[in-house]
């Protein structure tokens, strides 16, 4: 398995099940604009893969979809997950900018990019 990439136009964010969508942008970026689909938000600089997965009751093989503004930080986050032993990692190419261009619903007003925060099939709120 390992790290894969997926074009935002081919991704169905609202159908992710048994996994997690993780936005690794800063708090300010997330408050400005974010996916409308259920997701977790943890800035890259505070990301601890084991804590995220444990908090959301996910095992090391659960799908993790990572995004940021344009893709670079999501790739760095995927590398952190991989170094921690997680194997089912997908970086959304082009990040939130590409998601919005592909028609994914967003919340917020920032131009060109997004506190909805839930995990599919999980009732806990995100941090």
C-alpha positions as CSV (number, residue, x, y, z in Angstrom):
1,X,0.0,0.0,0.0
2,X,1.8,3.1,1.1
3,X,1.2,6.7,-0.1
4,X,-1.0,7.2,-3.1
5,X,-2.3,10.3,-4.8
6,X,-5.8,10.9,-6.1
7,X,-7.1,13.6,-8.4
8,X,-9.7,15.8,-6.6
9,X,-12.1,15.4,-9.5
10,X,-12.0,11.6,-9.1
11,X,-12.4,11.7,-5.3
12,X,-15.8,11.3,-3.7
13,X,-15.2,13.0,-0.3
14,X,-18.8,12.5,0.9
15,X,-18.6,8.7,0.5
16,X,-15.5,8.0,2.6
17,X,-16.4,5.3,5.2
18,X,-14.3,3.4,7.7
19,X,-11.5,6.0,7.4
20,X,-10.7,9.6,7.9
21,X,-10.3,12.7,5.9
22,X,-7.7,14.9,7.5
23,X,-7.1,18.5,6.7
24,X,-3.5,19.5,7.8
25,X,-3.7,23.3,7.1
26,X,-3.3,25.9,9.8
27,X,-6.2,26.8,12.1
28,X,-6.6,30.2,10.3
29,X,-6.8,28.5,6.9
30,X,-9.3,26.0,8.1
31,X,-11.5,28.7,9.6
32,X,-11.5,30.6,6.3
33,X,-12.5,27.7,4.1
34,X,-12.8,24.0,4.5
35,X,-14.5,20.9,3.0
36,X,-18.2,20.6,3.8
37,X,-17.8,16.8,3.9
38,X,-17.1,15.4,7.4
39,X,-13.4,15.6,8.2
40,X,-10.9,16.1,11.0
41,X,-8.5,19.0,11.2
42,X,-5.1,18.9,12.7
43,X,-2.4,21.3,11.6
44,X,0.7,19.6,10.2
45,X,3.0,21.1,12.9
46,X,1.0,19.4,15.7
47,X,0.2,16.2,13.8
48,X,0.7,12.9,15.8
49,X,-0.6,10.1,13.6
50,X,-1.0,7.6,16.4
51,X,-3.1,10.0,18.5
52,X,-5.4,10.9,15.5
53,X,-6.0,7.2,14.7
54,X,-6.5,6.2,18.3
55,X,-8.9,9.1,19.0
56,X,-11.1,8.1,16.1
57,X,-10.9,4.4,16.7
58,X,-9.1,3.6,13.5
59,X,-6.5,0.8,12.9
60,X,-3.2,1.1,11.0
61,X,-4.9,-0.1,7.8
62,X,-7.8,2.3,7.8
63,X,-7.9,4.7,4.8
64,X,-6.5,8.2,5.5
65,X,-7.2,10.9,3.0
66,X,-5.0,13.9,3.5
67,X,-5.3,17.4,2.1
68,X,-4.0,20.9,2.6
69,X,-4.2,24.0,0.4
70,X,-2.2,22.7,-2.6
71,X,-0.7,19.3,-1.7
72,X,2.7,19.8,-0.2
73,X,1.8,19.7,3.5
74,X,-0.5,16.7,2.8
75,X,2.4,14.8,1.4
76,X,4.5,15.7,4.4
77,X,1.6,14.5,6.7
78,X,1.4,11.2,4.7
79,X,5.1,10.7,5.2
80,X,4.6,11.1,9.0
81,X,1.8,8.6,8.9
82,X,3.9,6.2,6.9
83,X,6.9,6.5,9.3
84,X,4.5,5.7,12.1
85,X,3.4,2.4,10.4
86,X,0.2,3.5,8.7
87,X,-0.2,2.0,5.2
88,X,-3.4,3.2,3.5
89,X,-2.6,6.8,2.7
90,X,-4.0,9.0,0.0
91,X,-2.9,12.6,-0.7
92,X,-5.6,14.6,-2.6
93,X,-3.7,16.2,-5.5
94,X,-4.0,20.0,-5.5
95,X,-5.5,20.1,-2.0
96,X,-8.5,22.2,-1.2
97,X,-8.0,24.4,-4.2
98,X,-8.4,21.4,-6.5
99,X,-11.3,20.1,-4.5
100,X,-13.2,23.3,-4.9
101,X,-12.4,23.5,-8.6
102,X,-13.7,19.9,-9.0
103,X,-17.0,20.9,-7.4
104,X,-16.6,19.6,-3.8
105,X,-18.7,21.6,-1.4
106,X,-16.8,23.9,0.9
107,X,-17.7,26.1,3.9
108,X,-16.3,29.6,4.2
109,X,-15.6,32.6,2.2
110,X,-11.9,32.6,1.3
111,X,-11.4,32.9,-2.4
112,X,-9.6,30.1,-4.2
113,X,-9.6,27.3,-1.6
114,X,-11.7,25.8,4.2
115,X,-16.2,24.3,12.0
116,X,-17.7,21.2,10.2
117,X,-15.6,18.5,11.8
118,X,-16.7,15.0,12.0
119,X,-15.5,11.6,11.0
120,X,-17.6,9.4,8.7
121,X,-19.4,6.8,10.9
122,X,-18.0,8.3,14.1
123,X,-19.9,10.5,16.6
124,X,-16.9,12.2,18.1
125,X,-16.0,15.8,17.3
126,X,-12.6,16.5,15.8
127,X,-9.8,18.6,17.3
